[in-house]
């Protein structure tokens, strides 16, 4: 599966648009990360617990988006975007979306 945040893929030609695909996950903060983050706020620096939480969330949302694209028999997802939103105090959603397409090699471009 090819996944890009551009509208086209160099050397490929879109032959069919399958439609919008999306994946999301809602994650809550945990007490251990909150305590570590509150200490880090005093001295500054990266909040590694939250960074890890976002990385996990992004992975899960992308995996769900890919699963939808595979159900549509797409072989690529173009124009991929991410969005976040606060659901409630202490919980947030990470949302990934893009357009599932079928691409083929574009031999007219000398590839």
C-alpha positions as a Markdown table, in Angstrom:
| # | Residue | x | y | z |
|---|---|---|---|---|
| 1 | Unk | 0.0 | 0.0 | 0.0 |
| 2 | Unk | 1.4 | 3.4 | -1.0 |
| 3 | Unk | 0.5 | 6.2 | 1.3 |
| 4 | Unk | 1.3 | 9.8 | 0.5 |
| 5 | Unk | 0.1 | 13.3 | 1.6 |
| 6 | Unk | 0.2 | 14.5 | -2.0 |
| 7 | Unk | -2.5 | 14.4 | -4.6 |
| 8 | Unk | -0.4 | 12.3 | -7.0 |
| 9 | Unk | 2.4 | 9.7 | -6.8 |
| 10 | Unk | 5.4 | 10.3 | -9.0 |
| 11 | Unk | 5.7 | 7.6 | -11.7 |
| 12 | Unk | 2.1 | 6.3 | -11.0 |
| 13 | Unk | -1.2 | 7.1 | -12.7 |
| 14 | Unk | -4.5 | 7.0 | -10.8 |
| 15 | Unk | -6.9 | 4.8 | -12.8 |
| 16 | Unk | -9.7 | 4.6 | -10.2 |
| 17 | Unk | -10.9 | 6.6 | -7.2 |
| 18 | Unk | -12.4 | 4.3 | -4.6 |
| 19 | Unk | -13.4 | 7.0 | -2.1 |
| 20 | Unk | -12.7 | 8.4 | 1.3 |
| 21 | Unk | -11.0 | 6.2 | 3.8 |
| 22 | Unk | -10.6 | 7.0 | 7.4 |
| 23 | Unk | -9.3 | 5.7 | 10.7 |
| 24 | Unk | -9.5 | 7.1 | 14.2 |
| 25 | Unk | -8.7 | 6.4 | 17.8 |
| 26 | Unk | -9.7 | 8.0 | 21.0 |
| 27 | Unk | -7.1 | 7.9 | 23.7 |
| 28 | Unk | -7.2 | 9.0 | 27.3 |
| 29 | Unk | -4.3 | 10.3 | 29.4 |
| 30 | Unk | -3.1 | 8.0 | 32.2 |
| 31 | Unk | -2.1 | 9.0 | 35.7 |
| 32 | Unk | 1.6 | 7.9 | 35.3 |
| 33 | Unk | 2.0 | 10.1 | 32.3 |
| 34 | Unk | 0.2 | 13.0 | 33.9 |
| 35 | Unk | 2.5 | 12.9 | 37.0 |
| 36 | Unk | 5.6 | 12.8 | 34.8 |
| 37 | Unk | 4.2 | 15.6 | 32.6 |
| 38 | Unk | 3.5 | 17.8 | 35.6 |
| 39 | Unk | 7.1 | 17.5 | 36.8 |
| 40 | Unk | 8.4 | 18.1 | 33.3 |
| 41 | Unk | 6.3 | 21.3 | 33.1 |
| 42 | Unk | 8.3 | 22.7 | 36.0 |
| 43 | Unk | 11.7 | 22.3 | 34.2 |
| 44 | Unk | 10.6 | 22.3 | 30.5 |
| 45 | Unk | 11.4 | 19.8 | 27.8 |
| 46 | Unk | 9.7 | 17.1 | 25.8 |
| 47 | Unk | 6.8 | 15.3 | 27.4 |
| 48 | Unk | 7.9 | 11.9 | 26.2 |
| 49 | Unk | 4.9 | 10.0 | 27.6 |
| 50 | Unk | 2.6 | 12.2 | 25.5 |
| 51 | Unk | 4.8 | 11.9 | 22.5 |
| 52 | Unk | 4.6 | 8.1 | 22.8 |
| 53 | Unk | 0.8 | 8.3 | 23.2 |
| 54 | Unk | 0.5 | 10.3 | 20.0 |
| 55 | Unk | 2.8 | 8.0 | 18.1 |
| 56 | Unk | 0.7 | 5.0 | 19.1 |
| 57 | Unk | -2.5 | 6.9 | 18.2 |
| 58 | Unk | -1.2 | 7.9 | 14.8 |
| 59 | Unk | -0.2 | 4.3 | 14.1 |
| 60 | Unk | -3.6 | 2.9 | 15.1 |
| 61 | Unk | -5.5 | 5.5 | 13.1 |
| 62 | Unk | -3.3 | 4.9 | 10.0 |
| 63 | Unk | -3.7 | 1.1 | 10.3 |
| 64 | Unk | -7.5 | 1.5 | 10.4 |
| 65 | Unk | -7.4 | 3.8 | 7.4 |
| 66 | Unk | -5.3 | 1.2 | 5.5 |
| 67 | Unk | -7.8 | -1.6 | 6.5 |
| 68 | Unk | -10.6 | 0.4 | 4.9 |
| 69 | Unk | -8.6 | 1.0 | 1.7 |
| 70 | Unk | -7.8 | -2.7 | 1.5 |
| 71 | Unk | -11.5 | -3.6 | 1.8 |
| 72 | Unk | -12.1 | -1.3 | -1.2 |
| 73 | Unk | -9.3 | -3.1 | -3.1 |
| 74 | Unk | -7.2 | 0.1 | -3.4 |
| 75 | Unk | -3.5 | -0.1 | -3.7 |
| 76 | Unk | -2.7 | 3.5 | -2.6 |
| 77 | Unk | -4.1 | 6.3 | -0.4 |
| 78 | Unk | -3.4 | 9.9 | -1.6 |
| 79 | Unk | -3.9 | 13.2 | 0.1 |
| 80 | Unk | -3.6 | 11.8 | 3.6 |
| 81 | Unk | -4.3 | 14.2 | 6.4 |
| 82 | Unk | -4.4 | 14.1 | 10.2 |
| 83 | Unk | -6.7 | 15.9 | 12.6 |
| 84 | Unk | -7.1 | 15.9 | 16.4 |
| 85 | Unk | -9.9 | 17.0 | 18.6 |
| 86 | Unk | -10.6 | 17.0 | 22.3 |
| 87 | Unk | -13.4 | 14.6 | 23.2 |
| 88 | Unk | -13.5 | 15.3 | 27.0 |
| 89 | Unk | -11.1 | 16.4 | 29.7 |
| 90 | Unk | -8.2 | 14.0 | 29.5 |
| 91 | Unk | -9.2 | 12.3 | 26.2 |
| 92 | Unk | -8.5 | 13.2 | 22.6 |
| 93 | Unk | -9.3 | 11.8 | 19.1 |
| 94 | Unk | -6.7 | 11.4 | 16.4 |
| 95 | Unk | -8.2 | 11.0 | 13.0 |
| 96 | Unk | -6.5 | 10.1 | 9.7 |
| 97 | Unk | -8.1 | 10.3 | 6.4 |
| 98 | Unk | -7.3 | 10.2 | 2.7 |
| 99 | Unk | -8.6 | 9.1 | -0.7 |
| 100 | Unk | -8.3 | 5.4 | -1.6 |
| 101 | Unk | -7.2 | 4.9 | -5.2 |
| 102 | Unk | -5.9 | 2.3 | -7.6 |
| 103 | Unk | -2.7 | 3.3 | -9.3 |
| 104 | Unk | -0.6 | 1.8 | -12.1 |
| 105 | Unk | 2.9 | 2.5 | -13.4 |
| 106 | Unk | 2.9 | 5.5 | -15.7 |
| 107 | Unk | 5.2 | 4.4 | -18.5 |
| 108 | Unk | 4.5 | 7.7 | -20.4 |
| 109 | Unk | 6.8 | 9.4 | -18.0 |
| 110 | Unk | 9.8 | 7.1 | -18.7 |
| 111 | Unk | 9.5 | 5.1 | -15.5 |
